[in-house]
Amino acid sequence: MSFEQIKREIALLDEQQQAELISYTLELRYAHDVGYHRELTDRLNDKDNSHWLTPDEFERRLN
């Protein structure tokens, strides 16, 4: 299967399946990156509310 065929198949997936695929490919990309895993763990364990974003602030930063 060519890369172009894969892209066409991905375009046919529903939103949930595409979200799962994105998650999976990110997992593959960073599987062996120790620094990434350390930073992610630190962020997930951060209990300081001042470091958190509200959903609205998150959306604003994405745009």
Buried (B, 14 or more C-beta within 10 A) or exposed (E): EEEEEEEEEEEEEEEEEEEEEEEEEEEEEEEEEEEEEEEEEEEEEEEEEEEEEEEEEEEEEEE
